[in-house]
């Protein structure tokens, strides 16, 4: 392990709370589940 590896690990650990706090949305759409579209008729 060199200094750059250590820097990436520390950066990930320090920034983890920011990434974990974000709400992930749109998971059903990512896996192909979509609401049926309403036709204008």
C-alpha positions in Angstrom: 0.0 0.0 0.0 1.4 3.3 -1.0 0.6 6.9 0.0 -1.9 7.4 -2.8 -3.9 4.3 -1.7 -4.0 5.6 1.8 -5.2 9.0 0.6 -8.0 7.4 -1.4 -9.1 5.3 1.6 -9.0 8.3 3.9 -11.0 10.4 1.4 -13.6 7.7 1.1 -13.9 7.3 4.9 -14.2 11.1 5.4 -16.7 11.6 2.6 -18.8 8.5 3.5 -21.4 10.4 5.7 -22.1 12.8 2.8 -22.8 9.9 0.4 -24.8 7.9 2.9 -27.0 10.9 3.7 -28.2 11.3 0.1 -31.6 9.8 -0.6 -31.5 7.5 -3.5 -34.7 7.7 -5.6 -35.9 6.0 -8.7 -34.8 2.5 -7.9 -37.9 0.9 -9.5 -37.4 2.7 -12.7 -33.7 1.6 -12.8 -34.9 -2.0 -12.8 -37.6 -1.5 -15.4 -40.7 -0.8 -13.4 -42.6 2.2 -14.7 -46.1 3.5 -14.1 -48.4 3.1 -17.1 -48.6 6.3 -19.1 -52.1 7.8 -19.3 -53.3 8.3 -22.8 -55.0 11.6 -23.6 -58.1 9.9 -25.0 
